[in-house]
Amino acid sequence: MNLFFDTKEIDDQELNEAISGFDENYSYFHVEPLGQMVLQEAEELLMKYGKTYGLRTLDALHLGTFLLIKEDHWFFVASDDHFISAAKAMGVLTLNPLTKTA
């Protein structure tokens, strides 16, 4: 048993489907290297939204990167309601794939 995945949130079949789907869609992702600008943006987001919206460090890095590269028509996609709420507070278009709500 792999303890890393032993959260009981998904079973082995669902995990394999998620990995397969990620591999199939990876070419559509915009991958951005982690640099000083992203770190500064993430720090500012944590200071401004961390307590109010429960924004966590990795979430801030994710959202900070998005804010630095996004274009007007882009949606920020996440399935965590707190994360979506923080992004909406920043005026970002959002999409939760689990609920299919913007």
C-alpha positions, 0 to 999 in steps of 0.5 A: 500500500502506498501511504502517500495516496492512502487518504481514502478520497479516491480509489486506485482506479480513480487515481489511475484515471486522474493520472491518465487524464492529466497525461493526456491534457498536459500539453494544454497546460501553460507551465511557468517556472517558479521565479522571484516575481512569483515568490513576491506575488505569493507572499503579497497574496498570503499577507493580504488574503491568507487569514481572511480566505484561508489561502495556503502557501502552495495555493498562493504560489499557484494563484500568484503565477496565474495572476502574473501570466493571465489574459483577460479571458482566462479562468482560474480553475480549482476545486477548493471553495476557499481557493475559489473564494480568494480568487474571486475576491481578486476579481479573477474569473473562476471555474470549479470543475467539480461543481461546474460553476463559475 
